[in-house]
């Protein structure tokens, strides 16, 4: 997830786990670097300022909270559709 002000949040989901985990987050130069690395690895990026802001409150290495499951699931479905279309 990222937003136009370059707040970027990277999530990782491992099948069989409870929820996605925040694996990177940053704003400004760090956020831009996260987006740059994602693009270099063909990782789809979804811009959503509200969701990125909510996810920025989650500590690195922590699972996302249950109240964000639905919003993150919608993004993951979008990302999966994009990756299958390649």
C-alpha positions in Angstrom: 0.0 0.0 0.0 1.2 3.5 -0.6 -0.3 7.0 -0.9 0.6 10.0 -3.0 2.6 11.6 -0.1 4.8 8.5 -0.3 3.7 6.8 2.9 4.4 3.2 1.9 3.5 0.0 3.8 4.7 -3.4 2.7 2.7 -6.5 3.7 3.5 -10.2 3.6 1.0 -13.0 3.9 2.0 -16.6 4.3 -0.6 -19.1 3.6 -1.8 -20.8 6.8 -1.1 -17.8 9.0 -3.7 -15.7 10.7 -3.2 -12.4 8.9 -0.8 -10.4 6.8 2.3 -8.9 8.6 3.7 -5.5 8.1 7.3 -6.1 6.8 8.3 -2.5 5.9 6.9 1.0 6.3 8.1 4.5 5.8 7.3 8.0 4.7 9.1 10.5 2.5 12.5 9.2 1.2 12.0 5.8 2.9 8.5 5.4 1.5 9.8 6.3 -2.0 12.5 3.6 -1.6 9.9 1.0 -0.6 7.9 1.8 -3.7 11.1 1.7 -5.8 12.0 -1.7 -4.5 8.5 -3.0 -5.0 8.5 -1.8 -8.6 11.9 -3.3 -9.3 10.5 -6.7 -8.2 7.2 -6.4 -10.1 5.2 -6.2 -6.9 1.9 -4.5 -7.5 1.3 -1.3 -5.7 -2.1 -0.1 -4.6 -2.4 3.6 -3.6 -4.8 4.1 -0.7 -4.0 7.0 1.6 -6.6 6.0 4.3 -5.6 2.4 4.5 -1.8 3.2 4.4 -2.4 5.6 7.3 -4.2 3.0 9.3 -1.5 0.3 8.5 1.3 2.8 9.5 0.2 2.4 13.1 0.9 -1.3 13.1 4.4 -2.2 14.3 6.9 -3.9 12.0 6.6 -7.7 12.2 3.1 -7.5 13.6 0.0 -8.9 12.1 -2.6 -6.4 10.8 -5.5 -5.9 13.3 -8.9 -7.6 12.6 -10.6 -4.3 11.9 -8.4 -3.9 8.8 -8.9 -7.5 7.5 -11.7 -6.5 5.0 -9.9 -3.5 3.5 -6.7 -5.4 3.1 -8.5 -8.5 1.7 -10.0 -6.3 -1.0 -6.5 -5.0 -1.9 -5.1 -8.5 -1.9 -7.8 -9.7 -4.3 -7.0 -6.8 -6.6 -3.3 -7.6 -6.5 -3.9 -11.3 -7.1 -6.0 -10.5 -10.1 -3.3 -8.2 -11.5 -0.6 -10.8 -11.0 -2.6 -13.5 -12.7 -3.2 -11.3 -15.6 0.5 -11.1 -16.4 
